[in-house]
Every structure is written in C-alpha cells, then in structure tokens.
Amino acid sequence: MSQAKTTTNHDTIRQWVEDRQGTPATVEGTGEGDEPGLLRIDFPDGEPDPQLETIEWEDFFAKFDESELAFLYQEQTADGQLSRFCKFVNKPR
C-alpha cells in the first residue's frame, strides 16, 4: 500500500517535482498583476495545458508560503511505480 506524505520543505518539494520532470505553474488569469494565482505542478504529458503558465521557483514558493500551504504527495503508486500524485492543502496548525 502506498502512503501520502505532507511537507512544507521547499527542497523536498522541488526535488520531488523535478524528479518527475514537472515545473511550477500557476493557473492563468487567477493572479493579480504579477502575483501568481492558483498554484499547480505542470507535468509534460504531450500537449501543454493552455491554462497553466510556468513560473519561477522563487515566485512559486513565495506564494506557497504566503498562502500557508502544505504539499501532499506520494512517492510511489500501490504497484511500485513512480507517482505523480500531489496536491496543495492547508498547512496544519
């Protein structure tokens, strides 16, 4: 059985994403001015998602911390394959 983990550690998040060839992104049209909106991880699965805009890690983590988020992720699937499951959740208080 595969378990999900939660972290707020920037290095852990960045390493997990990069190990899966993902990039930090924001949903286009959800931010104000230059501020990123809803955060996402974009994985290269053929056609790029037109709703996602790649952002720099520095901007990603600034929004991540400001929004008091945590990163919920899974290392492997139940059958032992590399997992891409992740989502943003409220940071535990």
The 8 nearest C-alpha neighbors of each residue, nearest first, counted from 0:
[[1, 77, 2, 76, 78, 79, 75, 3],
 [2, 0, 77, 76, 75, 3, 73, 74],
 [3, 1, 73, 4, 0, 74, 75, 77],
 [2, 4, 73, 72, 71, 1, 5, 74],
 [5, 3, 72, 71, 73, 2, 6, 70],
 [4, 6, 71, 70, 72, 69, 3, 7],
 [7, 5, 70, 8, 69, 71, 4, 12],
 [6, 8, 69, 70, 9, 5, 68, 12],
 [9, 7, 11, 6, 10, 12, 69, 70],
 [8, 10, 12, 11, 13, 7, 60, 6],
 [9, 11, 13, 12, 8, 14, 15, 7],
 [12, 10, 14, 8, 9, 13, 15, 6],
 [13, 11, 9, 15, 10, 14, 16, 8],
 [12, 14, 10, 16, 15, 11, 17, 9],
 [13, 15, 17, 11, 16, 12, 18, 10],
 [14, 16, 12, 18, 13, 17, 11, 19],
 [17, 15, 21, 13, 19, 14, 18, 12],
 [16, 18, 20, 14, 19, 21, 15, 13],
 [19, 17, 15, 16, 20, 14, 21, 13],
 [18, 20, 17, 16, 21, 15, 83, 42],
 [21, 19, 17, 18, 16, 42, 22, 43],
 [22, 20, 42, 16, 41, 17, 19, 40],
 [21, 23, 41, 40, 24, 42, 53, 16],
 [24, 22, 40, 54, 53, 41, 39, 56],
 [25, 23, 53, 39, 54, 52, 40, 38],
 [24, 26, 38, 37, 52, 39, 51, 36],
 [27, 25, 51, 37, 50, 29, 36, 52],
 [26, 28, 50, 51, 29, 52, 25, 36],
 [27, 29, 30, 26, 36, 31, 50, 25],
 [30, 28, 36, 27, 26, 37, 31, 35],
 [36, 31, 29, 35, 34, 28, 32, 37],
 [30, 32, 34, 33, 29, 36, 35, 28],
 [33, 31, 34, 30, 35, 28, 36, 29],
 [32, 34, 31, 35, 30, 36, 58, 54],
 [33, 35, 31, 30, 32, 36, 62, 58],
 [36, 34, 30, 25, 33, 37, 62, 31],
 [30, 35, 37, 29, 25, 26, 38, 34],
 [38, 36, 25, 26, 29, 39, 35, 30],
 [39, 37, 25, 24, 36, 26, 40, 59],
 [38, 40, 24, 25, 41, 23, 37, 26],
 [41, 39, 23, 24, 22, 21, 42, 38],
 [40, 42, 22, 21, 24, 23, 39, 43],
 [41, 43, 21, 44, 20, 40, 22, 19],
 [44, 42, 45, 41, 21, 47, 20, 46],
 [45, 43, 42, 46, 47, 41, 48, 21],
 [46, 44, 43, 47, 42, 48, 41, 49],
 [45, 47, 44, 48, 43, 49, 42, 41],
 [48, 46, 49, 45, 43, 44, 51, 41],
 [47, 49, 50, 51, 46, 41, 52, 43],
 [50, 48, 51, 47, 52, 27, 46, 26],
 [51, 49, 27, 48, 26, 52, 25, 28],
 [52, 50, 26, 49, 27, 25, 48, 24],
 [51, 53, 24, 25, 27, 26, 54, 50],
 [52, 54, 24, 23, 25, 51, 22, 55],
 [55, 53, 24, 23, 52, 56, 59, 58],
 [56, 54, 58, 57, 59, 23, 53, 24],
 [55, 57, 59, 58, 60, 23, 54, 13],
 [56, 58, 55, 60, 59, 61, 54, 62],
 [59, 57, 61, 55, 56, 60, 62, 54],
 [58, 60, 56, 62, 57, 61, 63, 55],
 [59, 61, 63, 62, 57, 58, 64, 56],
 [60, 62, 58, 64, 63, 59, 65, 57],
 [61, 63, 65, 60, 59, 64, 66, 58],
 [64, 62, 60, 66, 61, 68, 65, 59],
 [65, 63, 67, 61, 66, 62, 60, 68],
 [66, 64, 62, 67, 63, 61, 68, 60],
 [65, 67, 63, 64, 68, 62, 89, 61],
 [68, 66, 64, 65, 90, 63, 89, 69],
 [69, 67, 90, 89, 66, 63, 88, 87],
 [68, 70, 90, 7, 88, 6, 89, 87],
 [71, 69, 87, 6, 5, 86, 7, 72],
 [70, 72, 5, 86, 85, 4, 87, 69],
 [73, 71, 85, 3, 4, 84, 70, 5],
 [72, 74, 3, 84, 75, 82, 4, 2],
 [75, 73, 82, 81, 72, 76, 3, 83],
 [76, 74, 82, 81, 80, 79, 73, 1],
 [75, 77, 80, 79, 82, 78, 1, 81],
 [76, 78, 1, 0, 79, 75, 80, 2],
 [77, 79, 76, 80, 75, 0, 1, 81],
 [80, 78, 76, 75, 77, 81, 1, 82],
 [81, 79, 76, 75, 78, 82, 77, 74],
 [80, 82, 75, 74, 76, 79, 83, 19],
 [83, 81, 75, 76, 74, 84, 73, 80],
 [82, 84, 85, 81, 73, 19, 74, 72],
 [85, 83, 82, 73, 72, 86, 74, 71],
 [86, 84, 72, 71, 83, 73, 70, 87],
 [87, 85, 71, 70, 88, 72, 84, 39],
 [86, 88, 70, 69, 71, 68, 89, 85],
 [89, 87, 69, 68, 90, 70, 86, 71],
 [88, 90, 68, 69, 91, 67, 87, 66],
 [89, 91, 68, 69, 67, 88, 92, 7],
 [92, 90, 89, 69, 68, 88, 67, 5],
 [91, 90, 89, 67, 68, 69, 88, 7]]
